[in-house]
Amino acid sequence: QVGDKVMVLARSGLWQEVVNVPASRTFLMPEGMSFEEAAALPVNYITAYMILFDFGNLRPNQSVLIHMAAGGVGTAAIQLCKTVENVTIFGTASASKHEVLKESGVAHPIDYRTMDYAEEVRKISPKGVDIVLDPLGGSDTTKAFNLLKPMGKLITYGVANLLTGQKKNLVAMAKTWWNQFSINALQLLHHNKAVCGYHLGYMDEEVELVGGVVAKLVNLYSQGKIKPKIDSVWPFDQVADAMRQMQEKKNVGKVILVPEAPKEESKKEEN
């Protein structure tokens, strides 16, 4: 209804002050949720929920490898893993983020910059893991597949390795593309493993499916089992700085854009 506070799911066009979207792409915000949390919830948590539960079929006593564990989808996935009993979480992130990851429930943070994460996983779990969430692409998808236990599942949902810094490095992009994982049905048969691909952007027509996931997430939020982690909030005129925050991998949680800088109410009150 007019005046309702809602979350919006749209592929693009949201970085502006006035936005027009179909009502079917809006979801009522639960009681007590801030607008910043509402902005942080749909894309990251729908993605994490569907790849962990709908594709991954996560169950008690399983193990999960989460890449970019301190990012938006990573933090959502960690929280969702914690809703299932006795799930062991491996998470890759730069060393400066490891303490935060441990506090949030990652049993084994791994610094992908200084060590081979596949070797580190094998040291702790020689058979590998049950589920790998792969936002990286390239040769990392092959490593992910090889890290799966029998009946394990690899869910690929991005190609972050194609993004190689501020300027496009065509050689690095070509290398990533060349090293992209490829397997045929017969090979899968012998491995007893599953490979799934996920892209929320192509779920536009799946209103009921996505709506059902949002309802489950709102329920989990209302129970206090999930809470979007906001790294920082930036006004539109600082969008370049906001992007740099992510590009330089400084963020822990979601980077949020708002039309204008938050008003500093406390300073006004003091004056």
Contacts in CASP RR format, 6 or more apart in sequence:
PFRMAT RR
TARGET T0000
AUTHOR 0000-0000-0000
METHOD contacts of the structure
MODEL  1
QVGDKVMVLARSGLWQEVVNVPASRTFLMPEGMSFEEAAALPVNYITAYM
ILFDFGNLRPNQSVLIHMAAGGVGTAAIQLCKTVENVTIFGTASASKHEV
LKESGVAHPIDYRTMDYAEEVRKISPKGVDIVLDPLGGSDTTKAFNLLKP
MGKLITYGVANLLTGQKKNLVAMAKTWWNQFSINALQLLHHNKAVCGYHL
GYMDEEVELVGGVVAKLVNLYSQGKIKPKIDSVWPFDQVADAMRQMQEKK
NVGKVILVPEAPKEESKKEEN
4 28 0 8 1.000
5 28 0 8 1.000
5 29 0 8 1.000
5 35 0 8 1.000
5 38 0 8 1.000
6 26 0 8 1.000
6 27 0 8 1.000
6 28 0 8 1.000
6 29 0 8 1.000
6 38 0 8 1.000
7 26 0 8 1.000
7 27 0 8 1.000
7 28 0 8 1.000
7 29 0 8 1.000
7 38 0 8 1.000
7 39 0 8 1.000
7 41 0 8 1.000
7 42 0 8 1.000
7 214 0 8 1.000
8 14 0 8 1.000
8 19 0 8 1.000
8 21 0 8 1.000
8 25 0 8 1.000
8 26 0 8 1.000
8 27 0 8 1.000
8 42 0 8 1.000
9 25 0 8 1.000
9 26 0 8 1.000
9 27 0 8 1.000
9 42 0 8 1.000
9 43 0 8 1.000
9 46 0 8 1.000
9 210 0 8 1.000
9 214 0 8 1.000
10 19 0 8 1.000
10 21 0 8 1.000
10 25 0 8 1.000
11 201 0 8 1.000
11 204 0 8 1.000
13 19 0 8 1.000
15 236 0 8 1.000
15 239 0 8 1.000
15 257 0 8 1.000
17 236 0 8 1.000
17 259 0 8 1.000
24 207 0 8 1.000
25 207 0 8 1.000
27 42 0 8 1.000
27 211 0 8 1.000
27 214 0 8 1.000
27 218 0 8 1.000
28 218 0 8 1.000
29 35 0 8 1.000
29 38 0 8 1.000
30 218 0 8 1.000
30 221 0 8 1.000
30 222 0 8 1.000
31 222 0 8 1.000
33 41 0 8 1.000
33 221 0 8 1.000
35 258 0 8 1.000
36 228 0 8 1.000
36 230 0 8 1.000
36 233 0 8 1.000
36 256 0 8 1.000
36 258 0 8 1.000
37 227 0 8 1.000
37 228 0 8 1.000
37 230 0 8 1.000
39 254 0 8 1.000
39 256 0 8 1.000
39 257 0 8 1.000
40 72 0 8 1.000
40 228 0 8 1.000
40 229 0 8 1.000
40 230 0 8 1.000
40 253 0 8 1.000
40 254 0 8 1.000
40 256 0 8 1.000
41 217 0 8 1.000
41 221 0 8 1.000
41 228 0 8 1.000
42 214 0 8 1.000
43 200 0 8 1.000
44 72 0 8 1.000
44 73 0 8 1.000
44 74 0 8 1.000
44 75 0 8 1.000
44 76 0 8 1.000
44 228 0 8 1.000
44 254 0 8 1.000
45 76 0 8 1.000
45 80 0 8 1.000
45 217 0 8 1.000
45 226 0 8 1.000
45 228 0 8 1.000
46 200 0 8 1.000
46 210 0 8 1.000
46 213 0 8 1.000
46 214 0 8 1.000
46 217 0 8 1.000
47 73 0 8 1.000
47 76 0 8 1.000
47 157 0 8 1.000
47 198 0 8 1.000
47 200 0 8 1.000
48 73 0 8 1.000
48 74 0 8 1.000
48 76 0 8 1.000
48 77 0 8 1.000
48 80 0 8 1.000
48 133 0 8 1.000
49 76 0 8 1.000
49 80 0 8 1.000
49 213 0 8 1.000
49 216 0 8 1.000
49 217 0 8 1.000
50 198 0 8 1.000
50 200 0 8 1.000
50 213 0 8 1.000
51 77 0 8 1.000
51 133 0 8 1.000
51 155 0 8 1.000
51 157 0 8 1.000
51 196 0 8 1.000
51 198 0 8 1.000
52 58 0 8 1.000
52 64 0 8 1.000
52 77 0 8 1.000
52 80 0 8 1.000
52 81 0 8 1.000
52 131 0 8 1.000
52 133 0 8 1.000
53 80 0 8 1.000
54 213 0 8 1.000
55 153 0 8 1.000
55 155 0 8 1.000
55 196 0 8 1.000
55 197 0 8 1.000
55 198 0 8 1.000
56 131 0 8 1.000
56 153 0 8 1.000
56 155 0 8 1.000
56 196 0 8 1.000
57 153 0 8 1.000
58 64 0 8 1.000
58 80 0 8 1.000
58 81 0 8 1.000
58 84 0 8 1.000
58 87 0 8 1.000
58 130 0 8 1.000
58 131 0 8 1.000
59 84 0 8 1.000
60 84 0 8 1.000
60 85 0 8 1.000
60 86 0 8 1.000
60 87 0 8 1.000
61 85 0 8 1.000
61 86 0 8 1.000
61 87 0 8 1.000
62 84 0 8 1.000
62 87 0 8 1.000
62 88 0 8 1.000
62 130 0 8 1.000
62 131 0 8 1.000
63 87 0 8 1.000
63 88 0 8 1.000
63 89 0 8 1.000
63 90 0 8 1.000
63 125 0 8 1.000
63 128 0 8 1.000
63 129 0 8 1.000
63 130 0 8 1.000
63 131 0 8 1.000
64 77 0 8 1.000
64 81 0 8 1.000
64 87 0 8 1.000
64 88 0 8 1.000
64 89 0 8 1.000
64 90 0 8 1.000
64 129 0 8 1.000
64 130 0 8 1.000
64 131 0 8 1.000
64 132 0 8 1.000
64 133 0 8 1.000
65 90 0 8 1.000
65 91 0 8 1.000
65 92 0 8 1.000
65 117 0 8 1.000
65 121 0 8 1.000
65 129 0 8 1.000
65 131 0 8 1.000
65 132 0 8 1.000
65 133 0 8 1.000
65 144 0 8 1.000
65 147 0 8 1.000
66 74 0 8 1.000
66 77 0 8 1.000
66 78 0 8 1.000
66 81 0 8 1.000
66 89 0 8 1.000
66 90 0 8 1.000
66 91 0 8 1.000
66 92 0 8 1.000
66 106 0 8 1.000
66 133 0 8 1.000
67 91 0 8 1.000
67 92 0 8 1.000
67 112 0 8 1.000
67 132 0 8 1.000
67 133 0 8 1.000
67 134 0 8 1.000
67 135 0 8 1.000
67 136 0 8 1.000
67 140 0 8 1.000
68 74 0 8 1.000
68 92 0 8 1.000
68 93 0 8 1.000
68 135 0 8 1.000
68 136 0 8 1.000
68 160 0 8 1.000
69 75 0 8 1.000
69 77 0 8 1.000
69 78 0 8 1.000
69 89 0 8 1.000
69 91 0 8 1.000
69 92 0 8 1.000
69 93 0 8 1.000
69 97 0 8 1.000
69 101 0 8 1.000
69 106 0 8 1.000
69 109 0 8 1.000
70 93 0 8 1.000
70 94 0 8 1.000
70 97 0 8 1.000
70 100 0 8 1.000
70 101 0 8 1.000
70 251 0 8 1.000
70 252 0 8 1.000
70 253 0 8 1.000
71 231 0 8 1.000
71 251 0 8 1.000
71 252 0 8 1.000
71 253 0 8 1.000
71 254 0 8 1.000
72 229 0 8 1.000
72 251 0 8 1.000
72 253 0 8 1.000
72 254 0 8 1.000
73 133 0 8 1.000
73 135 0 8 1.000
73 157 0 8 1.000
74 133 0 8 1.000
74 253 0 8 1.000
75 104 0 8 1.000
75 229 0 8 1.000
75 252 0 8 1.000
75 253 0 8 1.000
75 254 0 8 1.000
76 226 0 8 1.000
76 228 0 8 1.000
77 133 0 8 1.000
78 89 0 8 1.000
78 101 0 8 1.000
78 104 0 8 1.000
78 105 0 8 1.000
78 106 0 8 1.000
79 104 0 8 1.000
79 225 0 8 1.000
79 226 0 8 1.000
79 227 0 8 1.000
80 220 0 8 1.000
80 226 0 8 1.000
81 87 0 8 1.000
81 89 0 8 1.000
82 105 0 8 1.000
82 225 0 8 1.000
83 220 0 8 1.000
83 225 0 8 1.000
83 226 0 8 1.000
88 107 0 8 1.000
88 108 0 8 1.000
88 125 0 8 1.000
88 129 0 8 1.000
89 105 0 8 1.000
89 106 0 8 1.000
89 107 0 8 1.000
89 108 0 8 1.000
90 106 0 8 1.000
90 107 0 8 1.000
90 108 0 8 1.000
90 110 0 8 1.000
90 117 0 8 1.000
90 120 0 8 1.000
90 121 0 8 1.000
90 124 0 8 1.000
90 125 0 8 1.000
90 129 0 8 1.000
91 101 0 8 1.000
91 106 0 8 1.000
91 108 0 8 1.000
91 109 0 8 1.000
91 110 0 8 1.000
92 109 0 8 1.000
92 110 0 8 1.000
92 111 0 8 1.000
92 112 0 8 1.000
92 117 0 8 1.000
93 101 0 8 1.000
93 109 0 8 1.000
93 110 0 8 1.000
93 111 0 8 1.000
93 112 0 8 1.000
94 111 0 8 1.000
94 112 0 8 1.000
94 113 0 8 1.000
94 249 0 8 1.000
95 111 0 8 1.000
95 113 0 8 1.000
95 114 0 8 1.000
97 109 0 8 1.000
97 252 0 8 1.000
98 109 0 8 1.000
98 111 0 8 1.000
100 252 0 8 1.000
101 109 0 8 1.000
102 109 0 8 1.000
104 229 0 8 1.000
108 120 0 8 1.000
108 121 0 8 1.000
108 124 0 8 1.000
110 117 0 8 1.000
110 120 0 8 1.000
110 121 0 8 1.000
117 143 0 8 1.000
118 143 0 8 1.000
118 146 0 8 1.000
118 147 0 8 1.000
121 128 0 8 1.000
121 129 0 8 1.000
121 147 0 8 1.000
122 128 0 8 1.000
122 147 0 8 1.000
127 149 0 8 1.000
128 147 0 8 1.000
128 148 0 8 1.000
128 149 0 8 1.000
129 147 0 8 1.000
129 148 0 8 1.000
129 149 0 8 1.000
129 152 0 8 1.000
130 148 0 8 1.000
130 149 0 8 1.000
130 151 0 8 1.000
130 152 0 8 1.000
130 153 0 8 1.000
131 152 0 8 1.000
131 153 0 8 1.000
131 154 0 8 1.000
131 155 0 8 1.000
132 144 0 8 1.000
132 145 0 8 1.000
132 147 0 8 1.000
132 148 0 8 1.000
132 153 0 8 1.000
132 154 0 8 1.000
132 155 0 8 1.000
133 155 0 8 1.000
133 157 0 8 1.000
134 140 0 8 1.000
134 141 0 8 1.000
134 144 0 8 1.000
134 154 0 8 1.000
134 155 0 8 1.000
134 156 0 8 1.000
134 157 0 8 1.000
134 158 0 8 1.000
135 156 0 8 1.000
135 157 0 8 1.000
135 158 0 8 1.000
135 159 0 8 1.000
135 160 0 8 1.000
136 158 0 8 1.000
136 159 0 8 1.000
136 160 0 8 1.000
136 161 0 8 1.000
137 156 0 8 1.000
137 158 0 8 1.000
137 159 0 8 1.000
137 160 0 8 1.000
137 161 0 8 1.000
137 162 0 8 1.000
137 176 0 8 1.000
137 180 0 8 1.000
137 181 0 8 1.000
138 159 0 8 1.000
138 161 0 8 1.000
138 176 0 8 1.000
138 177 0 8 1.000
138 179 0 8 1.000
138 180 0 8 1.000
138 181 0 8 1.000
139 176 0 8 1.000
139 179 0 8 1.000
139 181 0 8 1.000
140 161 0 8 1.000
141 154 0 8 1.000
141 156 0 8 1.000
141 180 0 8 1.000
141 181 0 8 1.000
142 179 0 8 1.000
142 181 0 8 1.000
144 154 0 8 1.000
144 156 0 8 1.000
144 181 0 8 1.000
145 154 0 8 1.000
145 181 0 8 1.000
145 183 0 8 1.000
145 191 0 8 1.000
145 193 0 8 1.000
145 195 0 8 1.000
148 154 0 8 1.000
148 191 0 8 1.000
148 193 0 8 1.000
150 191 0 8 1.000
150 192 0 8 1.000
150 193 0 8 1.000
151 192 0 8 1.000
151 193 0 8 1.000
151 194 0 8 1.000
152 192 0 8 1.000
152 193 0 8 1.000
152 194 0 8 1.000
153 193 0 8 1.000
153 194 0 8 1.000
153 195 0 8 1.000
153 196 0 8 1.000
154 193 0 8 1.000
154 194 0 8 1.000
154 195 0 8 1.000
154 196 0 8 1.000
155 196 0 8 1.000
155 197 0 8 1.000
155 198 0 8 1.000
156 181 0 8 1.000
156 195 0 8 1.000
156 196 0 8 1.000
156 197 0 8 1.000
156 198 0 8 1.000
157 197 0 8 1.000
157 198 0 8 1.000
157 199 0 8 1.000
158 199 0 8 1.000
159 176 0 8 1.000
161 172 0 8 1.000
161 176 0 8 1.000
162 173 0 8 1.000
162 176 0 8 1.000
162 177 0 8 1.000
163 247 0 8 1.000
164 172 0 8 1.000
164 173 0 8 1.000
165 247 0 8 1.000
166 247 0 8 1.000
181 195 0 8 1.000
183 195 0 8 1.000
188 194 0 8 1.000
188 195 0 8 1.000
200 210 0 8 1.000
203 209 0 8 1.000
203 210 0 8 1.000
217 226 0 8 1.000
220 226 0 8 1.000
221 227 0 8 1.000
228 254 0 8 1.000
229 252 0 8 1.000
229 253 0 8 1.000
229 254 0 8 1.000
230 253 0 8 1.000
230 254 0 8 1.000
230 256 0 8 1.000
231 245 0 8 1.000
231 251 0 8 1.000
231 252 0 8 1.000
231 253 0 8 1.000
231 254 0 8 1.000
231 255 0 8 1.000
231 256 0 8 1.000
232 242 0 8 1.000
232 245 0 8 1.000
232 251 0 8 1.000
232 255 0 8 1.000
232 256 0 8 1.000
233 256 0 8 1.000
233 257 0 8 1.000
233 258 0 8 1.000
233 262 0 8 1.000
234 241 0 8 1.000
234 242 0 8 1.000
234 245 0 8 1.000
234 255 0 8 1.000
234 256 0 8 1.000
234 257 0 8 1.000
234 258 0 8 1.000
235 257 0 8 1.000
235 258 0 8 1.000
235 259 0 8 1.000
235 260 0 8 1.000
235 261 0 8 1.000
235 262 0 8 1.000
236 257 0 8 1.000
236 258 0 8 1.000
236 259 0 8 1.000
236 260 0 8 1.000
239 257 0 8 1.000
242 255 0 8 1.000
242 257 0 8 1.000
245 251 0 8 1.000
245 255 0 8 1.000
246 255 0 8 1.000
END
